[in-house]
Amino acid sequence: MGAECKCNCNQEGKLDALFAQYKGNPNGLIVVMAGIQEIHGYLPKDTLVQAAEALGVPLSDVYGVATFYAAFSLRPRGRHSVNLCLGTACYVKGAPEVQVMLEKEMGIKAGNTTEDRRFSLDLVRCLGACGIAPVMTVNGEVFPRMTAEKVSEVLAKYE
Ligand code: FES
């Protein structure tokens, strides 16, 4: 049976080719997982099970790799990745208020992705820019001296 996909990406053929290429070859695990991540934007559970079977690797090993590498995500990610720093400098300069506003505007708690997959919101520790705290990034773009009042204006830039 070929790779089944429930996310409407219509890329089952690509996955089938990837699984066929590394069939029975555990050394291909990271390449296959990188391919899955590229196709789906994350690592869907069903697809990981299929990958484990195709390569002959225990599912626990697959999850071990998935959680070890920061580049892999087990959850769907939003089109825009928002990181708010909660390191000490940012925290004391008001990052918690920014967090409250981000969560309110997005309708999610930090660590999650909005239903429409527009944003993923994550909290990070010290981005190395404490002099311009509190700091937030969107897709790597830095927003210095963030305030709760600036949140909706910044988010509106990202469709
Ligand atoms: S604590 Fe936020 S950038 Fe250093």
Boltz pocket constraint, residues with backbone or C-beta under 6 A from the ligand:
constraints:
  - pocket:
      binder: B
      contacts: [[A, 85], [A, 86], [A, 87], [A, 88], [A, 89], [A, 90], [A, 91], [A, 125], [A, 126], [A, 127], [A, 128], [A, 129], [A, 130], [A, 131], [A, 133], [A, 134], [A, 135]]
      max_distance: 6.0
